[in-house]
């Protein structure tokens, strides 16, 4: 797996916006990616120093279509904290 394939997209919500000033970012990542792979992918893609990576599996929400009940796809979320001396990610600077 290529390092650039691990990070799918950033998650932009009210909770994730609160972490931007303290250099804590949230990303949607590939389900089978480990914390070390996520750390390596972020350091090469954004040229930053990662202090810690916390991950969680998010279960898909239930959806109904008439009498049929199904689920949206589940995914993996990564909370990434950068070191104090690391530069912030440029994409998020305009959002805070």
N, CA, C and O atoms as a GROMACS GRO file, in nm:
protein
  384
    1UNK      N    1   0.084  -0.118   0.000
    1UNK     CA    2   0.000   0.000   0.000
    1UNK      C    3   0.089   0.124   0.000
    1UNK      O    4   0.186   0.133   0.076
    2UNK      N    5   0.056   0.219  -0.084
    2UNK     CA    6   0.127   0.344  -0.095
    2UNK      C    7   0.092   0.433   0.025
    2UNK      O    8  -0.021   0.428   0.074
    3UNK      N    9   0.187   0.512   0.072
    3UNK     CA   10   0.162   0.599   0.188
    3UNK      C   11   0.054   0.702   0.160
    3UNK      O   12  -0.019   0.742   0.251
    4UNK      N   13   0.043   0.745   0.035
    4UNK     CA   14  -0.058   0.846   0.001
    4UNK      C   15  -0.198   0.786  -0.007
    4UNK      O   16  -0.295   0.862  -0.013
    5UNK      N   17  -0.211   0.654  -0.009
    5UNK     CA   18  -0.342   0.590  -0.012
    5UNK      C   19  -0.401   0.570   0.126
    5UNK      O   20  -0.520   0.539   0.138
    6UNK      N   21  -0.324   0.588   0.230
    6UNK     CA   22  -0.371   0.562   0.366
    6UNK      C   23  -0.469   0.669   0.412
    6UNK      O   24  -0.572   0.636   0.472
    7UNK      N   25  -0.440   0.794   0.386
    7UNK     CA   26  -0.528   0.905   0.428
    7UNK      C   27  -0.634   0.924   0.322
    7UNK      O   28  -0.603   0.954   0.206
    8UNK      N   29  -0.761   0.906   0.360
    8UNK     CA   30  -0.870   0.923   0.263
    8UNK      C   31  -0.914   1.069   0.252
    8UNK      O   32  -0.917   1.126   0.143
    9UNK      N   33  -0.947   1.131   0.367
    9UNK     CA   34  -0.989   1.271   0.365
    9UNK      C   35  -0.991   1.326   0.507
    9UNK      O   36  -0.998   1.248   0.602
   10UNK      N   37  -0.984   1.458   0.523
   10UNK     CA   38  -0.997   1.516   0.657
   10UNK      C   39  -1.144   1.516   0.700
   10UNK      O   40  -1.234   1.527   0.617
   11UNK      N   41  -1.165   1.505   0.828
   11UNK     CA   42  -1.301   1.512   0.882
   11UNK      C   43  -1.319   1.652   0.940
   11UNK      O   44  -1.247   1.691   1.031
   12UNK      N   45  -1.414   1.725   0.886
   12UNK     CA   46  -1.438   1.863   0.927
   12UNK      C   47  -1.572   1.871   0.998
   12UNK      O   48  -1.678   1.866   0.935
   13UNK      N   49  -1.567   1.882   1.130
   13UNK     CA   50  -1.687   1.893   1.212
   13UNK      C   51  -1.659   1.995   1.322
   13UNK      O   52  -1.548   2.047   1.332
   14UNK      N   53  -1.759   2.024   1.403
   14UNK     CA   54  -1.741   2.121   1.511
   14UNK      C   55  -1.635   2.074   1.609
   14UNK      O   56  -1.554   2.153   1.657
   15UNK      N   57  -1.636   1.945   1.639
   15UNK     CA   58  -1.540   1.891   1.735
   15UNK      C   59  -1.398   1.896   1.679
   15UNK      O   60  -1.303   1.924   1.752
   16UNK      N   61  -1.383   1.870   1.550
   16UNK     CA   62  -1.248   1.873   1.492
   16UNK      C   63  -1.197   2.016   1.477
   16UNK      O   64  -1.076   2.038   1.484
   17UNK      N   65  -1.285   2.113   1.459
   17UNK     CA   66  -1.242   2.253   1.451
   17UNK      C   67  -1.184   2.302   1.583
   17UNK      O   68  -1.095   2.388   1.583
   18UNK      N   69  -1.232   2.249   1.695
   18UNK     CA   70  -1.183   2.292   1.826
   18UNK      C   71  -1.038   2.249   1.848
   18UNK      O   72  -0.967   2.312   1.926
   19UNK      N   73  -0.994   2.144   1.781
   19UNK     CA   74  -0.859   2.095   1.800
   19UNK      C   75  -0.754   2.161   1.712
   19UNK      O   76  -0.635   2.142   1.735
   20UNK      N   77  -0.796   2.237   1.613
   20UNK     CA   78  -0.702   2.298   1.518
   20UNK      C   79  -0.603   2.393   1.586
   20UNK      O   80  -0.484   2.388   1.554
   21UNK      N   81  -0.645   2.481   1.679
   21UNK     CA   82  -0.546   2.569   1.743
   21UNK      C   83  -0.440   2.495   1.825
   21UNK      O   84  -0.328   2.544   1.842
   22UNK      N   85  -0.474   2.377   1.876
   22UNK     CA   86  -0.377   2.299   1.954
   22UNK      C   87  -0.308   2.192   1.869
   22UNK      O   88  -0.249   2.098   1.923
   23UNK      N   89  -0.314   2.207   1.737
   23UNK     CA   90  -0.249   2.117   1.640
   23UNK      C   91  -0.297   1.973   1.653
   23UNK      O   92  -0.216   1.880   1.650
   24UNK      N   93  -0.428   1.955   1.668
   24UNK     CA   94  -0.489   1.822   1.673
   24UNK      C   95  -0.588   1.813   1.557
   24UNK      O   96  -0.684   1.889   1.550
   25UNK      N   97  -0.563   1.719   1.466
   25UNK     CA   98  -0.640   1.708   1.343
   25UNK      C   99  -0.705   1.570   1.334
   25UNK      O  100  -0.657   1.473   1.394
   26UNK      N  101  -0.815   1.563   1.259
   26UNK     CA  102  -0.891   1.438   1.246
   26UNK      C  103  -0.896   1.401   1.098
   26UNK      O  104  -0.927   1.484   1.012
   27UNK      N  105  -0.864   1.274   1.069
   27UNK     CA  106  -0.864   1.224   0.932
   27UNK      C  107  -0.940   1.092   0.924
   27UNK      O  108  -0.943   1.014   1.019
   28UNK      N  109  -1.002   1.071   0.809
   28UNK     CA  110  -1.059   0.939   0.778
   28UNK      C  111  -0.951   0.860   0.707
   28UNK      O  112  -0.894   0.908   0.608
   29UNK      N  113  -0.922   0.740   0.756
   29UNK     CA  114  -0.812   0.660   0.703
   29UNK      C  115  -0.863   0.522   0.661
   29UNK      O  116  -0.977   0.485   0.690
   30UNK      N  117  -0.777   0.448   0.592
   30UNK     CA  118  -0.809   0.313   0.548
   30UNK      C  119  -0.827   0.224   0.671
   30UNK      O  120  -0.755   0.240   0.770
   31UNK      N  121  -0.922   0.130   0.665
   31UNK     CA  122  -0.954   0.048   0.781
   31UNK      C  123  -0.838  -0.035   0.834
   31UNK      O  124  -0.825  -0.050   0.955
   32UNK      N  125  -0.755  -0.088   0.747
   32UNK     CA  126  -0.649  -0.178   0.793
   32UNK      C  127  -0.516  -0.107   0.816
   32UNK      O  128  -0.413  -0.173   0.827
   33UNK      N  129  -0.515   0.026   0.822
   33UNK     CA  130  -0.391   0.100   0.846
   33UNK      C  131  -0.358   0.101   0.995
   33UNK      O  132  -0.446   0.118   1.079
   34UNK      N  133  -0.230   0.083   1.026
   34UNK     CA  134  -0.186   0.087   1.166
   34UNK      C  135  -0.147   0.231   1.202
   34UNK      O  136  -0.139   0.318   1.116
   35UNK      N  137  -0.123   0.252   1.331
   35UNK     CA  138  -0.085   0.386   1.377
   35UNK      C  139   0.049   0.429   1.321
   35UNK      O  140   0.067   0.547   1.288
   36UNK      N  141   0.142   0.338   1.309
   36UNK     CA  142   0.273   0.374   1.253
   36UNK      C  143   0.263   0.408   1.106
   36UNK      O  144   0.334   0.496   1.058
   37UNK      N  145   0.177   0.338   1.032
   37UNK     CA  146   0.157   0.371   0.890
   37UNK      C  147   0.091   0.507   0.876
   37UNK      O  148   0.128   0.584   0.787
   38UNK      N  149  -0.006   0.538   0.961
   38UNK     CA  150  -0.074   0.668   0.956
   38UNK      C  151   0.026   0.779   0.988
   38UNK      O  152   0.025   0.883   0.922
   39UNK      N  153   0.110   0.758   1.088
   39UNK     CA  154   0.212   0.857   1.125
   39UNK      C  155   0.309   0.882   1.011
   39UNK      O  156   0.342   0.996   0.981
   40UNK      N  157   0.356   0.775   0.946
   40UNK     CA  158   0.449   0.789   0.835
   40UNK      C  159   0.384   0.859   0.716
   40UNK      O  160   0.447   0.940   0.649
   41UNK      N  161   0.257   0.829   0.690
   41UNK     CA  162   0.186   0.891   0.578
   41UNK      C  163   0.169   1.040   0.599
   41UNK      O  164   0.187   1.118   0.506
   42UNK      N  165   0.134   1.081   0.720
   42UNK     CA  166   0.115   1.223   0.748
   42UNK      C  167   0.247   1.299   0.746
   42UNK      O  168   0.253   1.412   0.698
   43UNK      N  169   0.352   1.238   0.798
   43UNK     CA  170   0.481   1.306   0.798
   43UNK      C  171   0.536   1.327   0.658
   43UNK      O  172   0.600   1.429   0.632
   44UNK      N  173   0.513   1.232   0.567
   44UNK     CA  174   0.561   1.249   0.430
   44UNK      C  175   0.469   1.339   0.348
   44UNK      O  176   0.516   1.417   0.265
   45UNK      N  177   0.339   1.330   0.369
   45UNK     CA  178   0.245   1.407   0.288
   45UNK      C  179   0.245   1.555   0.323
   45UNK      O  180   0.240   1.640   0.233
   46UNK      N  181   0.251   1.588   0.453
   46UNK     CA  182   0.239   1.727   0.496
   46UNK      C  183   0.369   1.785   0.550
   46UNK      O  184   0.372   1.903   0.585
   47UNK      N  185   0.475   1.707   0.560
   47UNK     CA  186   0.605   1.751   0.610
   47UNK      C  187   0.593   1.810   0.750
   47UNK      O  188   0.636   1.923   0.775
   48UNK      N  189   0.534   1.732   0.843
   48UNK     CA  190   0.517   1.772   0.982
   48UNK      C  191   0.573   1.663   1.073
   48UNK      O  192   0.607   1.554   1.026
   49UNK      N  193   0.583   1.693   1.203
   49UNK     CA  194   0.625   1.595   1.302
   49UNK      C  195   0.505   1.554   1.386
   49UNK      O  196   0.442   1.639   1.450
   50UNK      N  197   0.472   1.426   1.385
   50UNK     CA  198   0.356   1.375   1.456
   50UNK      C  199   0.398   1.328   1.595
   50UNK      O  200   0.494   1.252   1.609
   51UNK      N  201   0.326   1.375   1.698
   51UNK     CA  202   0.355   1.334   1.835
   51UNK      C  203   0.279   1.207   1.871
   51UNK      O  204   0.337   1.115   1.928
   52UNK      N  205   0.150   1.200   1.838
   52UNK     CA  206   0.071   1.082   1.871
   52UNK      C  207  -0.042   1.064   1.771
   52UNK      O  208  -0.088   1.158   1.707
   53UNK      N  209  -0.085   0.938   1.759
   53UNK     CA  210  -0.197   0.902   1.672
   53UNK      C  211  -0.292   0.816   1.753
   53UNK      O  212  -0.251   0.712   1.807
   54UNK      N  213  -0.417   0.857   1.763
   54UNK     CA  214  -0.521   0.778   1.827
   54UNK      C  215  -0.624   0.741   1.721
   54UNK      O  216  -0.667   0.826   1.643
   55UNK      N  217  -0.663   0.614   1.718
   55UNK     CA  218  -0.756   0.569   1.615
   55UNK      C  219  -0.882   0.513   1.679
   55UNK      O  220  -0.882   0.472   1.795
   56UNK      N  221  -0.989   0.512   1.600
   56UNK     CA  222  -1.114   0.450   1.644
   56UNK      C  223  -1.192   0.404   1.522
   56UNK      O  224  -1.186   0.466   1.416
   57UNK      N  225  -1.264   0.294   1.538
   57UNK     CA  226  -1.352   0.244   1.433
   57UNK      C  227  -1.490   0.304   1.453
   57UNK      O  228  -1.544   0.299   1.563
   58UNK      N  229  -1.547   0.360   1.348
   58UNK     CA  230  -1.678   0.422   1.354
   58UNK      C  231  -1.776   0.332   1.281
   58UNK      O  232  -1.759   0.304   1.162
   59UNK      N  233  -1.878   0.287   1.353
   59UNK     CA  234  -1.979   0.200   1.295
   59UNK      C  235  -2.073   0.283   1.208
   59UNK      O  236  -2.109   0.394   1.246
   60UNK      N  237  -2.114   0.231   1.095
   60UNK     CA  238  -2.203   0.302   1.006
   60UNK      C  239  -2.341   0.320   1.066
   60UNK      O  240  -2.390   0.233   1.139
   61UNK      N  241  -2.404   0.432   1.037
   61UNK     CA  242  -2.535   0.461   1.093
   61UNK      C  243  -2.644   0.378   1.025
   61UNK      O  244  -2.630   0.341   0.908
   62UNK      N  245  -2.750   0.349   1.097
   62UNK     CA  246  -2.863   0.277   1.040
   62UNK      C  247  -2.944   0.370   0.951
   62UNK      O  248  -2.969   0.485   0.986
   63UNK      N  249  -2.984   0.321   0.836
   63UNK     CA  250  -3.066   0.396   0.742
   63UNK      C  251  -3.182   0.310   0.698
   63UNK      O  252  -3.169   0.189   0.680
   64UNK      N  253  -3.296   0.374   0.680
   64UNK     CA  254  -3.415   0.304   0.636
   64UNK      C  255  -3.456   0.350   0.499
   64UNK      O  256  -3.445   0.468   0.466
   65UNK      N  257  -3.503   0.256   0.420
   65UNK     CA  258  -3.562   0.287   0.291
   65UNK      C  259  -3.692   0.208   0.284
   65UNK      O  260  -3.693   0.092   0.242
   66UNK      N  261  -3.800   0.272   0.324
   66UNK     CA  262  -3.926   0.200   0.332
   66UNK      C  263  -3.923   0.102   0.448
   66UNK      O  264  -3.898   0.142   0.562
   67UNK      N  265  -3.947  -0.025   0.420
   67UNK     CA  266  -3.945  -0.125   0.527
   67UNK      C  267  -3.808  -0.191   0.541
   67UNK      O  268  -3.790  -0.274   0.630
   68UNK      N  269  -3.713  -0.157   0.457
   68UNK     CA  270  -3.580  -0.218   0.462
   68UNK      C  271  -3.485  -0.132   0.545
   68UNK      O  272  -3.483  -0.009   0.533
   69UNK      N  273  -3.408  -0.198   0.628
   69UNK     CA  274  -3.312  -0.130   0.713
   69UNK      C  275  -3.172  -0.175   0.673
   69UNK      O  276  -3.145  -0.294   0.660
   70UNK      N  277  -3.084  -0.078   0.655
   70UNK     CA  278  -2.946  -0.109   0.620
   70UNK      C  279  -2.851  -0.018   0.696
   70UNK      O  280  -2.894   0.066   0.774
   71UNK      N  281  -2.724  -0.035   0.671
   71UNK     CA  282  -2.623   0.047   0.736
   71UNK      C  283  -2.539   0.119   0.632
   71UNK      O  284  -2.516   0.069   0.523
   72UNK      N  285  -2.495   0.240   0.669
   72UNK     CA  286  -2.394   0.308   0.589
   72UNK      C  287  -2.260   0.238   0.615
   72UNK      O  288  -2.248   0.163   0.712
   73UNK      N  289  -2.163   0.262   0.533
   73UNK     CA  290  -2.035   0.194   0.549
   73UNK      C  291  -1.963   0.244   0.674
   73UNK      O  292  -1.966   0.362   0.707
   74UNK      N  293  -1.898   0.152   0.742
   74UNK     CA  294  -1.818   0.189   0.859
   74UNK      C  295  -1.679   0.231   0.812
   74UNK      O  296  -1.638   0.198   0.701
   75UNK      N  297  -1.608   0.305   0.898
   75UNK     CA  298  -1.476   0.355   0.859
   75UNK      C  299  -1.389   0.371   0.983
   75UNK      O  300  -1.435   0.351   1.095
   76UNK      N  301  -1.265   0.406   0.962
   76UNK     CA  302  -1.168   0.426   1.069
   76UNK      C  303  -1.130   0.573   1.074
   76UNK      O  304  -1.106   0.635   0.970
   77UNK      N  305  -1.125   0.629   1.195
   77UNK     CA  306  -1.095   0.770   1.215
   77UNK      C  307  -0.964   0.780   1.293
   77UNK      O  308  -0.941   0.701   1.386
   78UNK      N  309  -0.880   0.875   1.258
   78UNK     CA  310  -0.753   0.895   1.327
   78UNK      C  311  -0.744   1.036   1.380
   78UNK      O  312  -0.759   1.133   1.305
   79UNK      N  313  -0.719   1.049   1.511
   79UNK     CA  314  -0.692   1.177   1.574
   79UNK      C  315  -0.541   1.193   1.582
   79UNK      O  316  -0.473   1.112   1.647
   80UNK      N  317  -0.488   1.295   1.517
   80UNK     CA  318  -0.343   1.314   1.506
   80UNK      C  319  -0.304   1.441   1.579
   80UNK      O  320  -0.360   1.548   1.553
   81UNK      N  321  -0.208   1.430   1.670
   81UNK     CA  322  -0.154   1.544   1.743
   81UNK      C  323  -0.011   1.569   1.696
   81UNK      O  324   0.070   1.477   1.694
   82UNK      N  325   0.018   1.693   1.660
   82UNK     CA  326   0.153   1.729   1.617
   82UNK      C  327   0.236   1.776   1.736
   82UNK      O  328   0.182   1.813   1.840
   83UNK      N  329   0.367   1.773   1.718
   83UNK     CA  330   0.456   1.823   1.824
   83UNK      C  331   0.447   1.974   1.832
   83UNK      O  332   0.398   2.040   1.740
   84UNK      N  333   0.494   2.029   1.944
   84UNK     CA  334   0.487   2.174   1.965
   84UNK      C  335   0.574   2.250   1.866
   84UNK      O  336   0.538   2.360   1.824
   85UNK      N  337   0.690   2.194   1.830
   85UNK     CA  338   0.779   2.264   1.738
   85UNK      C  339   0.746   2.240   1.591
   85UNK      O  340   0.808   2.301   1.504
   86UNK      N  341   0.650   2.155   1.562
   86UNK     CA  342   0.611   2.127   1.424
   86UNK      C  343   0.525   2.240   1.368
   86UNK      O  344   0.451   2.306   1.441
   87UNK      N  345   0.537   2.261   1.240
   87UNK     CA  346   0.452   2.363   1.176
   87UNK      C  347   0.312   2.306   1.158
   87UNK      O  348   0.297   2.185   1.140
   88UNK      N  349   0.208   2.391   1.161
   88UNK     CA  350   0.072   2.340   1.140
   88UNK      C  351   0.049   2.301   0.994
   88UNK      O  352   0.124   2.341   0.905
   89UNK      N  353  -0.056   2.224   0.971
   89UNK     CA  354  -0.091   2.184   0.835
   89UNK      C  355  -0.161   2.301   0.767
   89UNK      O  356  -0.256   2.357   0.821
   90UNK      N  357  -0.113   2.340   0.649
   90UNK     CA  358  -0.161   2.460   0.581
   90UNK      C  359  -0.310   2.455   0.546
   90UNK      O  360  -0.378   2.558   0.550
   91UNK      N  361  -0.360   2.335   0.514
   91UNK     CA  362  -0.500   2.322   0.475
   91UNK      C  363  -0.594   2.368   0.585
   91UNK      O  364  -0.698   2.428   0.557
   92UNK      N  365  -0.559   2.342   0.712
   92UNK     CA  366  -0.645   2.373   0.823
   92UNK      C  367  -0.628   2.515   0.875
   92UNK      O  368  -0.711   2.562   0.953
   93UNK      N  369  -0.523   2.585   0.835
   93UNK     CA  370  -0.497   2.719   0.887
   93UNK      C  371  -0.607   2.818   0.849
   93UNK      O  372  -0.640   2.907   0.927
   94UNK      N  373  -0.663   2.804   0.731
   94UNK     CA  374  -0.767   2.897   0.686
   94UNK      C  375  -0.902   2.867   0.752
   94UNK      O  376  -0.993   2.949   0.745
   95UNK      N  377  -0.916   2.750   0.816
   95UNK     CA  378  -1.044   2.710   0.875
   95UNK      C  379  -1.059   2.757   1.019
   95UNK      O  380  -1.171   2.774   1.066
   96UNK      N  381  -0.949   2.778   1.090
   96UNK     CA  382  -0.960   2.813   1.232
   96UNK      C  383  -0.982   2.961   1.252
   96UNK      O  384  -0.993   3.007   1.366
   0.00000   0.00000   0.00000
